[in-house]
Amino acid sequence: MTFRVLDPTAGEAATTGQLAPRLDTLEGKTVGFISNGKEGTKGFFTHLEKMLREEYGVANVVSRTKSNYSAPADAHIVAEIGQWDAVITGLGD
């Protein structure tokens, strides 16, 4: 009897971009939250916003929710990202 073992990994992915430069500080910055819309993100983002404002001096928090939890962010959300200094995405059930 012969067993054939298949490797399901895709291998190395091609680089599609580069990381944004790291911010020196969050003080006075605008942070965007992108939620997948599931229930678990609400409390997490509420708590995280409080921490970012009180402990790191974040000036503004913008919250957006995707229209479909399993799809990429909607075009209108992606268009806004350039106006934010940092972005945090989250998912939860």
C-alpha positions as CSV (number, residue, x, y, z in Angstrom):
1,M,0.0,0.0,0.0
2,T,1.3,3.5,-0.9
3,F,0.5,6.6,1.0
4,R,0.8,10.0,-0.6
5,V,1.2,13.0,1.7
6,L,0.2,16.4,0.3
7,D,1.5,19.7,1.7
8,P,-1.4,22.2,1.8
9,T,0.8,25.3,2.4
10,A,0.9,27.9,-0.3
11,G,4.6,28.6,0.1
12,E,6.0,32.1,0.2
13,A,3.6,34.9,-0.6
14,A,4.7,37.7,-2.9
15,T,5.2,41.0,-1.2
16,T,2.3,43.3,-2.1
17,G,3.4,46.5,-0.3
18,Q,5.4,47.8,2.6
19,L,4.7,48.6,6.2
20,A,3.8,52.1,7.1
21,P,6.4,53.9,9.2
22,R,6.0,53.5,13.0
23,L,4.5,56.5,14.8
24,D,6.7,58.1,17.5
25,T,3.6,58.8,19.6
26,L,-0.1,58.4,19.6
27,E,-0.6,61.7,21.4
28,G,-2.9,64.0,19.4
29,K,-3.4,61.4,16.7
30,T,-6.5,60.1,15.0
31,V,-7.0,56.3,15.3
32,G,-9.5,54.4,13.1
33,F,-11.2,51.2,14.3
34,I,-12.5,48.9,11.6
35,S,-14.8,46.3,13.1
36,N,-16.1,43.1,11.3
37,G,-19.4,43.8,12.9
38,K,-19.6,40.9,15.2
39,E,-20.8,41.4,18.8
40,G,-17.4,40.7,20.5
41,T,-15.7,43.8,19.0
42,K,-18.1,46.3,20.6
43,G,-16.9,46.0,24.2
44,F,-13.3,45.5,23.1
45,F,-13.2,48.7,21.0
46,T,-15.0,50.7,23.7
47,H,-12.4,49.7,26.3
48,L,-9.5,50.2,23.9
49,E,-10.8,53.7,22.9
50,K,-10.8,54.7,26.6
51,M,-7.3,53.4,27.1
52,L,-5.9,55.1,24.0
53,R,-7.4,58.5,25.0
54,E,-6.5,58.3,28.7
55,E,-3.1,56.6,28.6
56,Y,-1.7,57.6,25.2
57,G,-3.4,61.0,24.5
58,V,-5.2,59.9,21.3
59,A,-7.2,62.9,20.2
60,N,-9.8,61.3,17.9
61,V,-11.2,57.8,17.4
62,V,-13.1,57.0,14.2
63,S,-15.2,53.8,14.3
64,R,-16.3,52.0,11.1
65,T,-18.0,48.6,10.6
66,K,-17.7,46.5,7.6
67,S,-21.0,45.6,5.8
68,N,-19.9,41.9,5.6
69,Y,-17.8,40.3,8.3
70,S,-16.2,37.9,5.9
71,A,-15.3,40.3,3.2
72,P,-12.6,43.0,2.9
73,A,-13.5,46.5,4.2
74,D,-15.9,48.4,2.0
75,A,-14.5,50.9,-0.5
76,H,-15.8,53.9,1.4
77,I,-14.0,52.7,4.6
78,V,-10.8,52.1,2.7
79,A,-11.0,55.6,1.2
80,E,-11.0,57.1,4.7
81,I,-8.0,55.3,6.0
82,G,-5.6,57.8,4.6
83,Q,-7.1,60.5,6.9
84,W,-6.2,58.5,10.0
85,D,-2.8,58.2,11.7
86,A,-3.2,54.6,12.7
87,V,-5.7,51.8,12.1
88,I,-6.8,49.0,14.3
89,T,-8.9,46.2,12.9
90,G,-10.8,43.7,15.0
91,L,-12.9,40.7,14.9
92,G,-15.0,38.9,17.5
93,D,-17.8,36.6,18.0
